Amino acid sequence: MIIKESAENYLETILILKEQKRHVRSIDIANELGFSKPSISVAMKNFREEGYVTIDADGGILLTDKGLKIAKQMYERHQIIAKALIELGVNEKTAYEDSCKIEHVISSESFNKIKEHLAKYTR
């Protein structure tokens, strides 16, 4: 299954929220992304059916290994691309906003070259 940009954003958001708090609920995701709770509930139902998340007895949303893999990949891309843009002189706010868009469309080859370059030339 090819996962769409919006789905990647949801999964990355769950990962980030999980790092910030122990228990991630639909309302937390809705607040973070600015979407309605019913929209998030529908998305979580679809993610659960596709095997990207599980929902615990208290309504907590947990990434499966499959969901975690995608979330970590998007988060790494987001961070590395933002860092590269900042190194080029882009202000931090713009760099993170742009990296959020770029992370979904950049090829693995281009991303890996950016990552290698940063590792060589930055501290």
SESE-858288 format. One record per residue (C-alpha): x, y, z. Coordinates in steps of 0.05 Angstrom, whole numbers, padded with zeros to 5 digits, always signed. Example, Ala and Ser with C-alpha at 12.3 -4.5 7.8 and 13.67 -1.06 7.14 Angstrom:
+00246-00090+00156/+00273-00021+00143/
REM end
This chain:
+00000+00000+00000/+00026+00069-00018/+00013+00116+00039/-00008+00188+00025/+00022+00251+00052/-00036+00264+00100/-00028+00194+00129/+00047+00205+00138/+00031+00270+00175/-00018+00234+00221/+00032+00179+00238/+00089+00229+00249/+00043+00270+00294/+00026+00209+00335/+00100+00195+00344/+00115+00266+00366/+00056+00268+00414/+00076+00201+00443/+00145+00230+00459/+00113+00290+00493/+00060+00252+00532/+00050+00180+00551/-00022+00174+00526/-00042+00198+00457/-00117+00206+00443/-00156+00228+00382/-00169+00296+00413/-00093+00307+00421/-00083+00294+00347/-00142+00338+00329/-00114+00395+00370/-00044+00387+00342/-00066+00384+00269/-00126+00430+00273/-00175+00378+00248/-00242+00359+00277/-00246+00300+00326/-00294+00262+00279/-00243+00268+00222/-00189+00241+00267/-00234+00184+00290/-00247+00163+00218/-00172+00166+00202/-00154+00125+00263/-00207+00073+00245/-00175+00067+00176/-00105+00064+00205/-00127+00010+00253/-00157-00031+00197/-00093-00023+00155/-00049-00044+00214/-00015+00023+00227/-00043+00035+00297/-00077+00000+00353/-00126+00030+00403/-00120+00010+00476/-00178+00000+00525/-00172+00073+00548/-00175+00100+00477/-00100+00111+00472/-00070+00108+00403/-00008+00066+00394/+00034+00059+00331/+00046-00012+00307/+00115-00031+00281/+00089-00016+00211/+00063+00053+00232/+00125+00068+00274/+00171+00054+00214/+00135+00106+00172/+00130+00157+00229/+00204+00152+00244/+00222+00159+00171/+00180+00222+00164/+00206+00251+00229/+00279+00239+00208/+00267+00270+00140/+00232+00330+00172/+00291+00342+00220/+00347+00331+00170/+00316+00373+00115/+00301+00430+00164/+00373+00427+00190/+00399+00430+00118/+00356+00491+00103/+00378+00525+00167/+00451+00512+00149/+00437+00546+00082/+00412+00608+00119/+00337+00597+00118/+00304+00621+00183/+00283+00565+00229/+00208+00575+00224/+00209+00574+00148/+00258+00516+00147/+00211+00472+00188/+00150+00492+00149/+00185+00477+00083/+00215+00412+00108/+00145+00388+00126/+00126+00393+00053/+00191+00368+00023/+00196+00306+00068/+00138+00274+00030/+00163+00283-00041/+00239+00278-00037/+00269+00214-00065/+00308+00168-00020/+00370+00181-00061/+00366+00257-00053/+00349+00252+00021/+00407+00205+00034/+00456+00252-00002/+00432+00311+00040/+00439+00269+00103/+00510+00247+00082/+00529+00319+00066/+00505+00345+00133/+00542+00290+00170/+00607+00310+00135/+00602+00385+00139/+00563+00403+00202/+00576+00392+00275/
REM end
